[in-house]
Each structure stands twice: as structure tokens, then as C-alpha cells.
């Protein structure tokens, strides 16, 4: 999240100056300037308050495709060290076969 860009864009969409936003929210104009320059990263509640002063609100949205499927990791963690070693050996042999097939 780029708080500087989010705030600056919201303020401009609302047609507000930093001074006007400061008077609406009670947050000093120099603080707003520092946030918009990216010098300071505001707390979430501060950013939310500033966005509310612009007639907007802070929200979240899912970003599909992010995250890790931990199913395989959990399955490996349930194995004993000996079982992990056998699996690694088998996977190593499979990799060798693939490399041989690719070079043929």
C-alpha cells in the first residue's frame, strides 16, 4: 500500500487543498504534506481519518493468486526424518531421469 499516493489521489479527487483537508480532519497540514511526500507512513487510523475527510474510506480487497498452498508443506512435516530422506532420494532419481531424457 502506498499511503502517499492513496491520500494525494483521494484529496485531489475531492478537490481539496492540504489546508482544507487539515481543517476538516484536525490533522495539521504539515503532517499531511509529510504523508503525501512519503516522508512519513501514517497509522491506519490516521489514513482512514484523512480519507474520510476526502469522502472516501480505506478498504481491503483480495488479490487472487497470492499466498501459498501449505498442503504439501504440512504433508512433508508429518513425515519422519527417515521418510523425508527416502522421499528426497526418490525425487532425486526422478530428476536424474528427467535430465537424461532431456539430453537424449
Buried (B, 14 or more C-beta within 10 A) or exposed (E): EEBBEBBBBBBEEBEBEBEBBBEBBEBEBEBBBBBBEEEBEBEEEBBBBBBBBBEBEBEEEEEEEEEEEEEEEEEEEEEEEEEEEEEEEEEEEEEEEEEEEEEE
